[in-house]
Structure formats: structure tokens, C-alpha cells
């Protein structure tokens, strides 16, 4: 709380937050931030071995607020952070798992740059067009996807009327053939 109020995330603050003297030892970090009030700076520079970052329930104006030095990050949690787009996610080029449930994301095009992505949680976002799933086809290692709670589960796009024979599971599987699990159920089960 008070610790983060006066300046950006300096090495001194990071040491206090992580409870270590040597930031090289930090592999995982969990914190809540409000980037309207504090700049994260390029804090990843000070955490060269950070592999997991949990920012759930933070207030992030943009993914760009994370800076550009988290290219070694493998797991990122940003659920309920008020995100409306994913611009800047490409700087987290090593991501294997991305948890961005309960935000306001509708455009998935930025995810095409994540070559190592295996797990993606998009539950409760604003994905309204089934064609957004085409971007995820380019994430060739993507095996686990969660989309429940998005409009595409009810109809193919915002303009469509609800069709009784529309099956979002079958549509997603067509667009991302290599997917193994959709909403925690084997993707082959439509």
C-alpha cells in the first residue's frame, strides 16, 4: 500500500516487496498496482529471472504499463485488471500461460506474436466475433483455451440473431484445429 505511493517500482521497493536482498533470486512476484497512480517503470530490468507475475485485481491502463523487459516471463496473470486491449503483449515473447479473465478484451490480434503460448484464459471478456479465434490459430502451441462468458458462446457475432443450432465449441475447434481443451473439456467433445 503505502510503500508504492511515492515513486515508481525502484529496485529498493522491489526488494522489500519480494522480501529478498538479491533481485536475481526472484522467480515469481505477486502484487496489485494502479498504474494511474504509479508507474511500474521498466521494472523487469531489475528482475532478470522473473518467470511468473501475478497482477490480478490491479488497475492497468494498458499492457504497455508492464514495460518492455519481461521477455523471459512464462506465466502472467492479469485477471480483473480493467484491460480493454492487449497492445504491448508482444514484448512478453516467452509467455506460455496467459490468464486475462474478466477484462474488456475483444480484439485478440496481438496474441499472434506469442509463439510459445500454450494456455489462454479469456473467460468473461468481450469477444463478440468468432472470427477473432483465427488469430489464435497462429499460436501453434495453444492447447488450453477458456472462452466461456464471452458473447461468442451464444452467437457468432454481435449482429447475429441467436441460432438454435450454433455450436461455439465446434466453431472454435474448426478455427483452432490443434486445440486440446476448450473451457476445461477436451476440444473434441462438441
matplotlib code that plots the C-alpha trace (Angstrom):
import matplotlib.pyplot as plt

x = [0.0, 1.9, 5.2, 4.2, 2.8, 5.7, 7.7, 7.9, 8.9, 12.6, 15.0, 14.7, 10.9, 11.1, 13.5, 11.0, 8.0, 9.8, 11.4, 14.9, 18.2, 19.1, 16.6, 18.3, 16.7, 13.1, 11.4, 7.8, 6.1, 2.5, 1.3, -1.6, -0.9, -2.8, -0.9, -3.0, -1.2, 2.2, 4.4, 5.8, 8.8, 10.7, 10.8, 11.5, 15.1, 15.7, 14.2, 16.1, 14.9, 11.3, 9.2, 5.8, 4.0, 0.6, -1.2, -4.8, -7.2, -4.8, -5.8, -3.8, -4.4, -2.6, -0.3, 2.3, 2.5, 4.5, 7.4, 9.4, 11.8, 9.6, 10.7, 11.7, 8.3, 6.5, 3.3, 1.3, -2.0, -3.9, -7.5, -9.9, -7.4, -9.7, -7.8, -9.6, -6.8, -3.6, -1.3, 2.2, 1.7, 4.2, 7.1, 6.3, 7.5, 8.2, 4.7, 3.4, 0.4, -1.7, -4.7, -6.7, -10.2, -12.8, -11.4, -12.9, -10.9, -12.5, -9.5, -7.2, -4.9, -2.0, -1.8, -0.5, 3.0, 3.1, 4.7, 5.1, 1.6, 0.0, -2.7, -5.0, -7.8, -10.2, -13.2, -15.7, -14.3, -16.0, -15.0, -18.1, -16.9, -16.0, -13.5, -11.3, -10.4, -8.5, -5.7, -5.3, -4.7, -1.3, -0.4, 0.6, 1.3, -2.0, -3.6, -5.9, -8.3, -11.1, -13.7, -16.9, -18.6, -18.0, -20.7, -19.2, -20.5, -24.1, -23.8, -21.1, -21.1, -22.8, -25.1, -26.3, -29.5, -29.1, -29.3, -30.5, -28.0, -25.0, -22.3, -19.4, -17.3, -17.5, -16.7, -13.7, -12.4, -12.7, -10.7, -8.1, -7.7, -4.7, -6.6, -6.8, -9.0, -11.8, -13.4, -11.6, -13.3, -11.5, -11.9, -13.0, -16.3, -18.6]
y = [0.0, 3.0, 1.5, 2.1, 5.6, 8.0, 6.7, 4.1, 0.5, 1.0, -1.8, -0.9, -1.3, -4.5, -5.9, -5.0, -6.4, -9.6, -9.9, -10.5, -8.8, -10.1, -9.4, -12.1, -14.7, -13.6, -16.0, -15.2, -12.0, -11.1, -7.6, -5.3, -2.0, 1.0, 2.4, 5.6, 6.5, 4.8, 4.0, 0.5, 1.9, -0.8, -2.9, -6.1, -4.9, -5.4, -8.9, -10.9, -14.3, -13.4, -16.2, -15.7, -12.4, -12.2, -8.8, -9.9, -7.2, -4.5, -1.4, -1.4, 1.2, -0.9, -4.0, -1.4, -0.3, -3.5, -2.1, -4.0, -6.1, -9.1, -11.2, -14.0, -14.2, -17.5, -17.1, -13.9, -13.3, -10.2, -11.1, -8.3, -5.5, -3.3, -4.1, -3.2, -4.2, -6.3, -3.8, -4.4, -8.1, -9.0, -7.8, -10.8, -13.1, -16.1, -16.4, -20.0, -19.2, -16.0, -15.5, -12.4, -13.4, -10.7, -7.8, -5.9, -7.5, -8.0, -7.9, -10.9, -9.9, -9.0, -12.6, -13.8, -12.8, -15.2, -18.3, -20.2, -19.7, -23.0, -21.8, -18.8, -17.9, -15.3, -16.1, -13.2, -10.8, -9.0, -11.4, -10.9, -12.2, -15.9, -14.8, -13.4, -17.1, -17.1, -15.1, -17.9, -20.4, -18.8, -19.7, -23.1, -24.5, -23.3, -26.4, -25.0, -22.2, -20.8, -18.5, -19.2, -16.0, -14.3, -13.4, -15.9, -18.7, -17.6, -16.4, -16.0, -12.2, -9.2, -8.6, -12.2, -13.4, -16.3, -19.5, -22.7, -24.9, -22.6, -24.5, -22.3, -25.4, -26.8, -23.3, -22.7, -26.2, -25.5, -22.3, -23.7, -27.4, -28.0, -27.1, -29.9, -28.4, -25.8, -24.5, -27.3, -30.1, -32.0, -29.9, -33.0, -33.0, -30.7]
z = [0.0, 1.3, 0.0, -3.6, -3.3, -3.8, -6.8, -9.4, -8.7, -7.8, -7.0, -3.3, -3.4, -5.4, -2.7, 0.0, -2.0, -2.8, 0.7, -0.7, -0.8, -4.3, -7.1, -9.2, -6.9, -7.7, -10.0, -9.1, -7.9, -6.9, -6.5, -7.0, -8.7, -10.0, -13.0, -13.0, -9.8, -10.1, -12.9, -13.0, -14.9, -16.7, -13.5, -15.4, -15.9, -12.2, -12.2, -14.9, -13.6, -13.1, -14.7, -13.1, -12.5, -10.8, -11.1, -10.6, -9.4, -10.4, -12.4, -15.6, -18.3, -20.8, -21.1, -22.2, -18.5, -17.8, -19.8, -22.4, -20.3, -19.4, -22.4, -20.1, -18.4, -18.8, -16.8, -16.5, -14.5, -15.2, -14.3, -13.4, -14.3, -16.5, -19.7, -22.9, -25.3, -25.4, -27.2, -25.9, -25.0, -27.8, -25.5, -23.3, -26.1, -23.9, -22.4, -22.1, -20.0, -20.0, -17.6, -18.6, -17.4, -16.6, -18.6, -21.5, -24.3, -27.7, -30.1, -30.0, -32.9, -30.6, -29.4, -32.8, -31.6, -28.7, -30.4, -27.1, -25.8, -24.5, -22.1, -22.6, -20.2, -21.8, -19.6, -19.1, -21.7, -24.7, -27.5, -29.8, -33.1, -33.6, -36.3, -33.5, -32.9, -36.2, -34.6, -32.1, -34.9, -35.3, -31.7, -32.8, -29.3, -27.9, -26.3, -23.5, -24.1, -21.9, -23.6, -21.5, -20.6, -23.9, -26.4, -29.0, -26.8, -27.6, -31.2, -33.9, -33.8, -32.2, -35.2, -35.5, -34.1, -31.7, -33.8, -32.0, -33.9, -33.4, -31.5, -30.4, -29.5, -33.0, -34.5, -32.2, -33.0, -36.7, -36.4, -34.0, -35.0, -32.7, -29.6, -27.0, -24.3, -24.6, -21.4, -19.5, -21.6, -24.4, -27.5, -29.4, -27.4, -29.2]

ax = plt.figure().add_subplot(projection="3d")
ax.plot(x, y, z, "-o")
ax.set_aspect("equal")
plt.show()
